[in-house]
Protein backbone atom coordinates (compact mmCIF):
# COMPACT_ATOMS: atom_id res chain seq x y z
CA UNK A 1 0.00 0.00 0.00
CA UNK A 2 1.42 3.32 -1.00
CA UNK A 3 1.39 6.12 1.65
CA UNK A 4 1.30 9.62 0.38
CA UNK A 5 4.27 11.77 1.40
CA UNK A 6 1.94 14.36 2.88
CA UNK A 7 0.41 11.85 5.36
CA UNK A 8 3.86 10.50 6.24
CA UNK A 9 5.04 14.01 7.07
CA UNK A 10 1.99 14.60 9.26
CA UNK A 11 2.60 11.32 11.09
CA UNK A 12 6.22 12.28 11.74
CA UNK A 13 5.23 15.69 13.09
CA UNK A 14 2.65 14.12 15.39
CA UNK A 15 5.25 11.66 16.71
CA UNK A 16 7.79 14.44 17.32
CA UNK A 17 5.20 16.58 19.05
CA UNK A 18 4.22 13.64 21.25
CA UNK A 19 7.86 12.93 22.11
CA UNK A 20 8.53 16.59 22.95
CA UNK A 21 5.37 16.80 25.04
CA UNK A 22 6.31 13.63 26.91
CA UNK A 23 9.80 15.00 27.54
CA UNK A 24 8.41 18.26 28.84
CA UNK A 25 5.98 16.42 31.09
CA UNK A 26 8.76 14.11 32.33
CA UNK A 27 11.12 16.97 33.10
CA UNK A 28 8.33 18.95 34.69
CA UNK A 29 7.42 16.11 37.03
CA UNK A 30 11.11 15.51 37.73
CA UNK A 31 11.64 19.19 38.51
CA UNK A 32 8.60 19.17 40.79
CA UNK A 33 10.00 16.35 42.91
CA UNK A 34 13.55 17.75 42.67
CA UNK A 35 12.45 20.86 44.54
CA UNK A 36 11.62 18.63 47.51
CA UNK A 37 15.05 16.98 47.65
CA UNK A 38 16.47 19.33 50.27
CA UNK A 39 13.58 18.77 52.70
CA UNK A 40 12.44 15.28 51.65
CA UNK A 41 15.51 13.18 50.72
CA UNK A 42 13.29 10.12 50.29
CA UNK A 43 11.97 11.41 46.96
CA UNK A 44 15.39 10.92 45.33
CA UNK A 45 14.35 7.60 43.77
CA UNK A 46 11.19 9.21 42.38
CA UNK A 47 13.25 11.95 40.73
CA UNK A 48 15.66 9.44 39.20
CA UNK A 49 12.75 7.35 37.94
CA UNK A 50 11.51 10.33 35.95
CA UNK A 51 14.96 11.73 35.09
CA UNK A 52 17.94 9.33 35.52
CA UNK A 53 20.33 12.17 34.62
CA UNK A 54 19.28 14.59 37.37
CA UNK A 55 22.57 15.85 38.80
CA UNK A 56 21.01 16.93 42.10
CA UNK A 57 19.24 13.61 42.56
CA UNK A 58 22.39 11.65 41.73
CA UNK A 59 24.26 13.74 44.30
CA UNK A 60 21.61 13.08 46.97
CA UNK A 61 21.60 9.38 46.12
CA UNK A 62 25.37 9.29 46.46
CA UNK A 63 25.30 11.02 49.87
CA UNK A 64 22.62 8.58 51.07
CA UNK A 65 24.62 5.59 49.89
CA UNK A 66 27.24 4.27 52.33
CA UNK A 67 28.71 1.67 49.97
CA UNK A 68 31.27 1.96 47.19
CA UNK A 69 28.48 3.13 44.92
CA UNK A 70 28.69 6.58 46.51
CA UNK A 71 31.70 7.61 44.41
CA UNK A 72 30.11 6.30 41.22
CA UNK A 73 26.91 8.22 41.86
CA UNK A 74 28.87 11.40 42.66
CA UNK A 75 30.83 11.06 39.43
CA UNK A 76 27.59 10.58 37.46
CA UNK A 77 26.21 13.72 39.11
CA UNK A 78 29.28 15.66 37.96
CA UNK A 79 29.03 14.23 34.43
CA UNK A 80 25.37 15.31 34.33
CA UNK A 81 26.34 18.79 35.55
CA UNK A 82 30.07 19.67 35.72
CA UNK A 83 29.22 22.84 37.70
CA UNK A 84 27.51 20.97 40.53
CA UNK A 85 29.76 22.33 43.28
CA UNK A 86 28.07 20.25 45.98
CA UNK A 87 28.92 17.05 44.12
CA UNK A 88 32.47 18.28 43.45
CA UNK A 89 33.05 19.03 47.14
CA UNK A 90 31.57 15.70 48.18
CA UNK A 91 33.81 13.89 45.70
CA UNK A 92 36.84 15.72 47.10
CA UNK A 93 35.96 14.79 50.68
CA UNK A 94 35.08 11.15 49.94
CA UNK A 95 37.90 10.33 47.55
CA UNK A 96 40.98 11.86 49.17
CA UNK A 97 42.94 8.62 49.04
CA UNK A 98 42.69 8.42 45.27
CA UNK A 99 43.30 12.10 44.48
CA UNK A 100 46.79 13.55 44.38
CA UNK A 101 47.51 16.77 46.29
CA UNK A 102 47.79 18.66 42.99
CA UNK A 103 44.42 17.34 41.79
CA UNK A 104 42.83 18.13 45.15
CA UNK A 105 44.14 21.70 45.03
CA UNK A 106 42.82 22.20 41.51
CA UNK A 107 39.47 20.69 42.38
CA UNK A 108 39.14 22.94 45.43
CA UNK A 109 39.98 26.02 43.36
CA UNK A 110 37.35 24.97 40.81
CA UNK A 111 34.70 24.57 43.52
CA UNK A 112 35.42 28.03 44.95
CA UNK A 113 35.41 29.55 41.46
CA UNK A 114 31.95 28.05 40.80
CA UNK A 115 30.48 29.06 44.19
CA UNK A 116 32.59 31.91 45.59
CA UNK A 117 29.86 33.13 47.98
CA UNK A 118 29.12 29.77 49.60
CA UNK A 119 30.15 30.17 53.24
CA UNK A 120 30.21 26.40 53.87
CA UNK A 121 32.63 25.87 50.99
CA UNK A 122 34.80 28.67 52.33
CA UNK A 123 34.90 27.00 55.74
CA UNK A 124 35.76 23.63 54.20
CA UNK A 125 38.44 25.23 52.04
CA UNK A 126 39.93 26.95 55.09
CA UNK A 127 39.89 23.66 56.99
CA UNK A 128 41.57 21.92 54.04
CA UNK A 129 44.40 24.46 53.86
CA UNK A 130 44.77 24.52 57.66
CA UNK A 131 45.22 20.73 57.72
CA UNK A 132 47.93 21.18 55.10
CA UNK A 133 49.46 24.02 57.17
CA UNK A 134 48.86 26.52 54.37
CA UNK A 135 47.79 29.17 56.87
CA UNK A 136 47.82 32.14 54.53
CA UNK A 137 45.34 30.45 52.18
CA UNK A 138 43.23 29.33 55.14
CA UNK A 139 43.10 32.92 56.42
CA UNK A 140 41.94 34.14 53.02
CA UNK A 141 38.95 31.78 53.08
CA UNK A 142 38.09 32.58 56.71
CA UNK A 143 38.18 36.24 55.75
CA UNK A 144 35.67 35.78 52.93
CA UNK A 145 33.44 33.57 55.07
CA UNK A 146 33.30 36.27 57.75
CA UNK A 147 32.46 38.89 55.12
CA UNK A 148 29.60 36.67 53.91
CA UNK A 149 27.99 35.87 57.26
CA UNK A 150 28.15 37.48 60.71
CA UNK A 151 26.74 34.23 62.13
CA UNK A 152 30.18 32.70 61.68
CA UNK A 153 31.85 35.22 64.01
CA UNK A 154 31.98 33.05 67.18
CA UNK A 155 33.08 29.94 65.30
CA UNK A 156 35.91 31.53 63.32
CA UNK A 157 36.93 34.12 65.93
CA UNK A 158 37.87 31.35 68.35
CA UNK A 159 40.13 29.81 65.69
CA UNK A 160 41.74 33.14 64.78
CA UNK A 161 42.37 33.94 68.43
CA UNK A 162 44.02 30.56 68.96
CA UNK A 163 46.29 31.28 65.98
CA UNK A 164 47.13 34.74 67.34
CA UNK A 165 47.94 33.37 70.79
CA UNK A 166 50.13 30.59 69.45
CA UNK A 167 52.25 32.46 66.93
CA UNK A 168 51.32 35.87 65.59
CA UNK A 169 52.94 35.79 62.14
CA UNK A 170 52.57 39.30 60.66
CA UNK A 171 52.34 38.03 57.08
CA UNK A 172 49.15 36.10 57.91
CA UNK A 173 47.33 39.24 59.00
CA UNK A 174 48.65 41.74 56.47
CA UNK A 175 46.12 40.99 53.65
CA UNK A 176 43.25 41.26 56.15
CA UNK A 177 44.42 44.43 57.87
CA UNK A 178 45.43 46.21 54.68
CA UNK A 179 41.91 45.91 53.25
CA UNK A 180 40.61 46.41 56.03
CA UNK A 181 38.19 43.60 56.85
CA UNK A 182 34.74 44.73 57.97
CA UNK A 183 34.76 42.17 60.80
CA UNK A 184 38.12 43.14 62.30
CA UNK A 185 36.82 45.44 65.05
CA UNK A 186 34.36 42.75 66.20
CA UNK A 187 37.18 40.22 66.31
CA UNK A 188 39.47 42.62 68.17
CA UNK A 189 36.78 43.18 70.80
CA UNK A 190 36.25 39.40 71.03
CA UNK A 191 39.99 38.93 71.58
CA UNK A 192 40.15 41.51 74.38
CA UNK A 193 37.35 39.69 76.19
CA UNK A 194 38.45 36.10 75.63
CA UNK A 195 42.22 36.09 75.94
CA UNK A 196 44.40 36.15 79.04
CA UNK A 197 47.43 37.25 77.03
CA UNK A 198 48.04 40.97 77.21
CA UNK A 199 50.86 40.58 74.72
CA UNK A 200 48.47 39.12 72.13
CA UNK A 201 46.20 42.17 72.35
CA UNK A 202 49.14 44.56 72.12
CA UNK A 203 50.53 42.76 69.08
CA UNK A 204 47.16 42.64 67.31
CA UNK A 205 46.78 46.38 67.75
CA UNK A 206 50.36 47.02 66.63
CA UNK A 207 49.73 44.98 63.49
CA UNK A 208 46.57 46.97 62.85
CA UNK A 209 48.54 50.18 63.08
CA UNK A 210 51.39 48.77 60.99
CA UNK A 211 49.40 47.49 58.03
CA UNK A 212 46.41 49.85 57.95
CA UNK A 213 46.48 53.30 56.42
CA UNK A 214 44.41 54.53 59.33
CA UNK A 215 43.44 52.85 62.59
CA UNK A 216 39.68 52.99 63.02
CA UNK A 217 38.35 55.05 65.91
CA UNK A 218 36.40 52.01 67.11
CA UNK A 219 39.63 49.99 67.39
CA UNK A 220 41.20 52.72 69.51
CA UNK A 221 38.16 52.69 71.78
CA UNK A 222 38.36 48.91 72.17
CA UNK A 223 42.09 49.03 72.87
CA UNK A 224 41.80 51.82 75.41
CA UNK A 225 38.95 50.00 77.18
CA UNK A 226 41.13 46.91 77.41
CA UNK A 227 44.14 48.82 78.75
CA UNK A 228 41.89 50.55 81.27
CA UNK A 229 40.35 47.24 82.36
CA UNK A 230 43.81 45.75 82.89
CA UNK A 231 45.06 48.94 84.61
CA UNK A 232 47.81 49.48 82.02
CA UNK A 233 47.54 53.25 82.36
CA UNK A 234 51.00 54.29 81.05
CA UNK A 235 50.48 52.23 77.87
CA UNK A 236 46.98 53.67 77.49
CA UNK A 237 48.29 57.23 77.81
CA UNK A 238 51.14 56.71 75.33
CA UNK A 239 48.84 55.11 72.77
CA UNK A 240 46.31 57.91 73.15
CA UNK A 241 49.01 60.56 72.78
CA UNK A 242 50.20 58.89 69.58
CA UNK A 243 46.70 59.29 68.15
CA UNK A 244 46.67 63.06 68.66
CA UNK A 245 47.63 65.64 66.06
CA UNK A 246 50.67 67.85 66.61
CA UNK A 247 48.44 70.81 67.52
CA UNK A 248 46.51 68.72 70.03
CA UNK A 249 49.73 67.54 71.67
CA UNK A 250 50.93 71.13 72.03
CA UNK A 251 47.70 72.03 73.85
CA UNK A 252 47.85 68.98 76.09
CA UNK A 253 47.03 69.84 79.72
CA UNK A 254 45.98 68.00 82.86
CA UNK A 255 42.39 68.24 81.57
CA UNK A 256 42.08 67.66 77.83
CA UNK A 257 39.84 69.86 75.68
CA UNK A 258 38.44 71.74 78.65
CA UNK A 259 37.48 74.51 76.22
CA UNK A 260 35.30 72.04 74.27
CA UNK A 261 36.61 73.47 71.00
CA UNK A 262 37.34 69.93 69.74
CA UNK A 263 34.61 67.37 69.15
CA UNK A 264 34.82 64.69 71.88
CA UNK A 265 36.04 61.33 70.51
CA UNK A 266 35.19 59.02 73.43
CA UNK A 267 38.74 57.63 73.14
CA UNK A 268 41.55 57.66 75.67
CA UNK A 269 41.89 60.69 77.93
CA UNK A 270 39.37 62.72 75.98
CA UNK A 271 35.77 63.47 76.95
CA UNK A 272 33.45 60.45 76.89
CA UNK A 273 29.87 61.64 76.29
CA UNK A 274 27.21 58.91 76.22
CA UNK A 275 24.10 59.93 74.36
CA UNK A 276 20.78 58.27 75.08
CA UNK A 277 17.09 58.96 74.65
CA UNK A 278 16.14 62.02 76.65
CA UNK A 279 19.70 63.38 76.93
CA UNK A 280 21.40 65.77 74.49
CA UNK A 281 25.18 66.20 74.74
CA UNK A 282 26.87 68.40 72.17
CA UNK A 283 29.43 71.13 71.65
CA UNK A 284 27.67 74.19 70.25
CA UNK A 285 27.73 77.97 69.97
CA UNK A 286 26.02 80.18 72.52
CA UNK A 287 26.25 83.69 73.91
CA UNK A 288 28.95 84.42 76.48
CA UNK A 289 31.16 81.50 75.53
CA UNK A 290 34.94 81.66 75.10
CA UNK A 291 36.12 80.65 71.64
CA UNK A 292 33.83 78.93 69.18
CA UNK A 293 32.11 76.24 71.25
CA UNK A 294 30.92 75.23 74.71
CA UNK A 295 29.44 72.00 76.11
CA UNK A 296 25.63 71.95 76.01
CA UNK A 297 23.65 69.43 78.05
CA UNK A 298 19.88 69.11 77.75
CA UNK A 299 17.92 66.79 80.06
CA UNK A 300 14.50 65.99 78.62
CA UNK A 301 13.47 63.05 80.80
CA UNK A 302 13.44 63.38 84.60
CA UNK A 303 13.34 59.59 85.07
CA UNK A 304 17.00 59.27 83.98
CA UNK A 305 19.84 59.72 86.44
CA UNK A 306 22.42 61.74 84.54
CA UNK A 307 25.86 60.13 84.53
CA UNK A 308 26.69 60.52 80.85
CA UNK A 309 29.88 62.60 80.69
CA UNK A 310 33.32 61.81 82.05
CA UNK A 311 37.02 62.10 81.27
CA UNK A 312 39.79 59.74 82.48
CA UNK A 313 42.72 61.52 84.17
CA UNK A 314 46.32 60.54 84.81
CA UNK A 315 47.38 62.82 87.66
CA UNK A 316 50.33 62.14 89.92
CA UNK A 317 49.83 62.36 93.68
CA UNK A 318 49.39 65.90 94.95
CA UNK A 319 46.99 68.82 95.42
CA UNK A 320 44.84 70.07 92.53
CA UNK A 321 42.16 72.60 91.72
CA UNK A 322 39.51 72.29 89.01
CA UNK A 323 38.05 75.51 87.65
CA UNK A 324 35.47 76.24 84.96
CA UNK A 325 32.57 78.40 83.85
CA UNK A 326 28.92 77.36 83.98
CA UNK A 327 25.57 78.74 82.86
CA UNK A 328 22.39 77.08 84.12
CA UNK A 329 19.41 77.58 81.82
CA UNK A 330 16.48 76.53 84.02
CA UNK A 331 17.59 73.20 85.48
CA UNK A 332 14.99 71.93 87.94
CA UNK A 333 13.28 68.88 89.44
CA UNK A 334 16.02 67.43 91.70
CA UNK A 335 19.08 68.20 93.78
CA UNK A 336 21.19 69.23 90.78
CA UNK A 337 24.36 68.25 88.92
CA UNK A 338 27.95 68.38 90.17
CA UNK A 339 31.43 67.37 89.08
CA UNK A 340 33.18 64.57 90.99
CA UNK A 341 36.74 63.24 90.85
CA UNK A 342 37.18 59.62 91.83
CA UNK A 343 40.15 57.26 91.98
CA UNK A 344 39.86 54.49 89.37
CA UNK A 345 41.52 51.92 91.62
CA UNK A 346 38.88 51.87 94.36
CA UNK A 347 36.34 54.45 93.14
CA UNK A 348 37.12 56.59 96.18
CA UNK A 349 35.73 60.13 96.01
CA UNK A 350 38.58 62.67 95.90
CA UNK A 351 36.56 65.86 95.57
CA UNK A 352 33.41 67.41 94.16
CA UNK A 353 32.03 70.74 93.01
CA UNK A 354 29.03 72.72 94.15
CA UNK A 355 25.62 71.61 92.87
CA UNK A 356 24.23 73.28 89.75
CA UNK A 357 20.48 73.86 89.85
CA UNK A 358 17.94 76.58 89.06
CA UNK A 359 18.69 79.47 86.68
CA UNK A 360 21.84 81.54 86.36
CA UNK A 361 24.19 83.48 84.08
CA UNK A 362 27.78 82.56 83.27
CA UNK A 363 29.93 82.37 86.42
CA UNK A 364 33.15 80.71 87.59
CA UNK A 365 33.10 77.62 89.79
CA UNK A 366 36.02 75.69 91.32
CA UNK A 367 36.88 73.01 93.85
CA UNK A 368 40.07 71.47 95.24
CA UNK A 369 40.95 67.79 95.59
CA UNK A 370 43.92 65.62 96.57
CA UNK A 371 45.27 62.63 94.67
CA UNK A 372 46.82 60.15 97.13
CA UNK A 373 49.82 57.92 96.48
CA UNK A 374 48.87 54.69 94.77
CA UNK A 375 45.99 56.28 92.88
CA UNK A 376 47.52 55.96 89.40
CA UNK A 377 44.45 57.04 87.44
CA UNK A 378 41.30 59.02 88.13
CA UNK A 379 38.06 60.00 86.41
CA UNK A 380 36.17 63.29 86.31
CA UNK A 381 32.38 62.75 86.18
CA UNK A 382 29.38 65.03 85.81
CA UNK A 383 26.56 63.34 87.74
CA UNK A 384 23.14 64.01 89.21
CA UNK A 385 23.05 64.06 93.00
CA UNK A 386 20.64 61.88 94.95
CA UNK A 387 19.58 58.28 95.32
CA UNK A 388 15.83 58.48 94.75
CA UNK A 389 14.17 59.63 91.51
CA UNK A 390 12.74 62.63 93.32
CA UNK A 391 16.33 63.67 94.09
CA UNK A 392 18.16 62.91 90.84
CA UNK A 393 15.33 63.48 88.34
CA UNK A 394 16.21 66.65 86.40
CA UNK A 395 14.91 68.55 83.39
CA UNK A 396 16.42 71.57 81.72
CA UNK A 397 19.59 72.87 80.07
CA UNK A 398 23.11 73.68 81.28
CA UNK A 399 26.37 74.87 79.64
CA UNK A 400 30.06 74.43 80.59
CA UNK A 401 33.19 76.16 79.24
CA UNK A 402 36.83 76.99 80.10
CA UNK A 403 37.44 73.98 82.34
CA UNK A 404 41.00 73.42 83.61
CA UNK A 405 42.84 71.40 86.25
CA UNK A 406 45.96 72.88 87.82
CA UNK A 407 48.30 71.89 90.62
CA UNK A 408 47.55 73.69 93.83
CA UNK A 409 50.11 74.62 96.50
Secondary structure as UniProt FT lines:
FT   HELIX           5..34
FT   TURN            35..39
FT   HELIX           41..43
FT   HELIX           44..50
FT   TURN            52..53
FT   HELIX           55..64
FT   HELIX           69..80
FT   TURN            82..83
FT   HELIX           85..94
FT   HELIX           96..98
FT   HELIX           101..114
FT   TURN            116..117
FT   HELIX           119..131
FT   TURN            132..133
FT   HELIX           135..148
FT   HELIX           150..152
FT   HELIX           153..166
FT   HELIX           170..179
FT   TURN            182..183
FT   HELIX           184..194
FT   HELIX           198..211
FT   HELIX           217..229
FT   TURN            230..231
FT   HELIX           233..242
FT   HELIX           246..250
FT   TURN            256..259
FT   TURN            268..269
FT   STRAND          271..273
FT   TURN            277..278
FT   STRAND          279..284
FT   TURN            287..288
FT   TURN            291..292
FT   STRAND          294..299
FT   TURN            302..303
FT   STRAND          309..313
FT   STRAND          318..332
FT   STRAND          337..343
FT   TURN            344..346
FT   STRAND          349..352
FT   STRAND          363..371
FT   TURN            373..374
FT   STRAND          378..384
FT   HELIX           389..392
FT   STRAND          395..407
//
